[in-house]
Amino acid sequence: MRIASLVAAGTMILSLVGPANAQKNWPDKPIEFVCATSPGSGAANWCLLVSELLGEKLGVPIEVLFKPAGAGNEGATYVNERPADGYTWLQRNTSYGGYMNLPTFRPDPNDFEVAVEVEKFLYVLAVNADSPYETWDDLAKAMKEAGEPIPVAANKPGSVHHLHLVKLFEAAGLEWTYVPYDGAGGAMRDTLGGHIDVAIGPPGIWQPHVDAGTARYLLLINEEHVDRPGLSDLPIPSDFGIDYEMIHQVQGIFTKAGTPQMINDKIAEAFEAAMKSERYAEYLEANQHVVPAFSADMEKNTERFRTLLDTMKTALKNAGVL
C-alpha cells in the first residue's frame, strides 16, 4: 500500500510539473496565426507583418493561415478545435463583434479571450467638395432643420463604420438615414459623384481626393486629435461638446479560453517589444489611419469585447439583420 501511495504521489507531482515546464518553455514549436481575411488585403498585410515581428521576438516561426470563409466561422472554428496552449492564435478585429452575433456562427464566443489589443483605426466623415456642408456645424444644422433625415453612406450593417455613425449621431441628438454599402469604396464613390450627401470611411481612400480638391473632411472620429498627415487639423466630436464611448476597429489577438496566463503574458510582452521596432514604425508611417493602442490587460480587453458583442447585437437588430 505504501508503494502504491508513493507511485500515486509521484504521478501527481509529474502531472503538475509537466504543464508548468510546458508553460515555462513556451514556445518551443511553430505557432499558427489564423486571420479571417483574404491574402492581399490590408488586414492580411498586418497579419504577415505581425507573424514576422513576433516570430523574431519569440524565436519560433509563425505561420499565417488565411481563413475568411463563413463570416469568420472557418477561422474561429479552426482555433476552437485546437488545444488552449498558445500555439494557435485568432486575429481579434472588431468585425468579430458582428460575426459572433450571426445565427450561423458556430463556436461559443466565450471560448475566446483577448490576449492583447495592439492598434486602432481612424475614420473620417467626408463630403464632395461641392457639398453645401463646409463644416460639421453646417451638417449638424442641416440635419436639425431638414424636413427628412439626411442620408449618410457607410459600410455594411454591423460594421465599425455603421457603429461609429450610430453612436455619433445618437450622442449629437441628430436624425439621419443609414445607406449601407458593401465596402467603404462604394460609399465614397457615390458621395464623390453627388448621389449621397455624406460618407464615413478610412482616410487612406479619401486623402487623394482631398489633396485633389474634390473632397472635404468634416470630422475625425476619435477621442483625441492625432498628429498624422492630413488629419492633424481636423476637429473631433468632443470639440463640439459631443462626448460618448466610441467603438473602434481594433487589431489584436484572441487566444482560446483556458490558455495559461503565463503564455498570454509572453504573447503580450512580444507584441509590446515588436511595436517598438523600426519596421512597425515604418508600417505606422505608411498607414495614416492606424494608431497604436496597446493593452495587455486580458481581463479588460475581453470585457470590452463582450460589451462590443452586446452593442453589435443591438445595432444589427435595429438594422434588420437579426
Residue pairs with C-beta under 8 A, 6 or more apart in sequence:
19 260
22 85
23 260
23 262
23 263
24 262
26 85
26 86
26 262
26 263
26 266
27 58
27 59
27 60
27 86
27 87
27 266
28 60
29 60
29 87
30 60
30 61
30 62
30 63
30 87
31 54
31 55
31 58
31 60
31 61
31 62
31 63
31 86
31 87
31 88
31 89
32 62
32 63
32 65
32 82
32 87
32 88
32 89
33 47
33 50
33 51
33 62
33 63
33 64
33 65
33 89
33 91
34 65
34 67
34 75
34 78
34 79
34 88
34 89
34 90
34 91
35 43
35 44
35 47
35 64
35 65
35 66
35 67
35 75
35 91
36 67
36 68
36 72
36 74
36 75
36 76
36 90
36 91
36 93
36 95
36 96
36 99
37 43
37 44
37 47
37 66
37 68
37 91
38 44
38 66
38 68
39 66
42 287
43 91
43 93
43 251
44 64
44 66
46 251
46 283
47 64
47 66
47 91
48 64
49 279
49 280
49 283
50 62
50 118
50 271
50 274
51 62
51 63
51 64
52 62
52 279
53 274
53 277
53 279
53 280
54 62
54 267
54 270
54 271
54 274
55 61
55 62
56 274
57 270
57 273
57 274
58 266
58 270
65 75
65 78
67 74
67 75
67 78
68 74
68 75
70 77
70 104
71 99
71 102
71 104
71 105
72 95
72 96
72 99
72 100
72 105
73 99
73 104
73 105
73 106
73 107
75 90
75 91
76 90
76 96
76 99
76 100
76 105
76 106
76 107
76 112
77 106
77 107
78 88
79 88
79 89
79 90
79 112
79 254
79 256
80 107
80 111
80 112
80 256
82 88
82 256
83 256
84 255
84 256
84 257
84 258
84 259
84 260
85 259
85 260
85 263
86 255
86 259
86 260
86 263
86 264
86 266
86 267
88 256
89 115
89 253
89 254
89 255
89 267
90 112
90 253
90 254
90 255
91 251
91 252
91 253
91 254
92 114
92 117
92 250
92 251
92 252
92 253
92 254
92 305
93 249
93 250
93 251
93 252
94 160
94 247
94 248
94 249
94 250
94 308
95 159
95 160
95 249
96 254
96 305
97 158
97 247
97 305
97 308
97 309
97 311
97 312
98 158
98 159
98 312
98 316
99 105
100 109
100 309
101 158
101 309
101 312
101 313
101 316
101 322
102 322
103 322
109 306
109 309
110 257
111 256
111 257
112 254
112 255
112 256
112 257
113 254
113 255
113 256
113 257
113 259
113 264
113 298
113 301
113 302
114 252
114 253
114 254
114 298
114 301
114 302
114 304
114 305
115 252
115 253
115 254
115 255
115 259
115 264
115 267
115 268
115 298
115 301
116 252
116 253
116 264
116 267
116 268
116 271
116 294
116 295
116 296
116 298
116 301
117 250
117 251
117 252
117 293
117 294
117 295
117 301
117 304
118 250
118 251
118 252
118 253
118 271
118 275
118 292
118 293
118 294
119 250
119 251
119 290
119 291
119 292
119 293
119 294
120 248
120 249
120 250
120 251
120 290
120 291
120 293
121 160
121 202
121 248
121 249
121 250
121 251
121 289
121 290
121 291
122 202
122 203
122 220
122 221
122 222
122 226
122 228
122 231
122 288
122 289
122 290
122 291
123 160
123 161
123 164
123 200
123 201
123 202
123 203
123 220
123 221
123 249
123 289
124 200
124 201
124 202
124 203
124 206
124 217
124 218
124 219
124 220
124 221
124 231
124 234
125 136
125 139
125 168
125 198
125 199
125 200
125 217
125 218
125 219
125 221
126 188
126 191
126 198
126 199
126 200
126 201
126 206
126 210
126 215
126 216
126 217
126 218
127 133
127 139
127 191
127 197
127 198
127 199
127 215
127 216
127 218
128 191
128 192
128 193
128 194
128 214
128 215
128 216
129 213
129 214
129 215
129 216
130 194
131 197
131 198
131 216
132 138
132 142
133 139
133 142
133 197
133 198
133 218
134 216
135 218
135 235
136 218
136 219
136 235
136 240
137 240
139 150
139 198
139 218
140 172
140 174
140 240
142 150
143 149
143 150
143 169
143 174
143 175
143 176
144 174
148 177
149 175
149 176
149 177
150 176
150 177
150 197
150 198
151 176
151 177
151 178
151 179
151 196
151 197
151 198
152 165
152 169
152 176
152 177
152 178
152 179
152 196
152 197
152 198
152 199
152 200
153 179
153 180
153 181
153 186
153 187
153 188
153 190
153 191
153 196
153 198
153 199
153 200
154 161
154 162
154 164
154 165
154 178
154 179
154 180
154 181
154 184
154 187
154 199
154 200
154 201
155 161
155 162
155 180
155 181
155 182
155 183
155 184
155 187
155 200
155 201
156 162
156 180
156 181
156 182
156 183
157 178
157 180
157 315
157 316
157 319
157 320
157 321
158 312
158 315
158 316
158 319
158 321
160 247
160 248
160 249
161 184
161 187
161 200
161 201
162 178
162 180
162 315
162 319
163 247
163 311
163 312
163 315
164 200
164 221
164 246
164 247
165 176
165 178
165 200
166 178
166 315
166 318
167 244
167 245
167 246
167 247
168 221
168 237
168 242
168 244
169 175
169 176
170 244
171 237
171 242
171 243
171 244
172 237
172 240
172 242
178 319
179 187
179 196
180 319
181 187
181 190
184 199
184 200
184 201
184 202
184 205
185 201
185 205
187 196
187 199
187 200
187 201
188 199
188 201
188 205
188 206
188 209
188 215
190 196
190 199
191 197
191 198
191 199
191 215
192 209
192 214
192 215
198 218
200 221
202 289
203 217
203 220
203 228
203 230
203 231
203 288
203 289
204 287
204 288
204 289
206 215
206 217
207 229
207 230
207 288
209 215
210 216
210 217
210 230
211 230
217 230
217 231
217 234
219 234
219 235
219 236
219 237
220 226
220 231
220 234
220 235
220 236
221 236
221 237
221 246
222 236
222 246
222 291
223 236
223 238
223 246
224 236
225 232
225 234
225 236
226 232
226 291
228 288
228 289
228 291
229 288
230 288
231 288
237 243
237 244
247 308
247 311
248 293
250 293
252 301
253 267
253 271
255 263
255 264
255 267
261 298
264 298
265 296
268 296
268 298
269 296
271 294
271 296
272 294
272 296
274 280
275 292
275 294
283 290
284 290
284 292
295 301
313 322
316 322
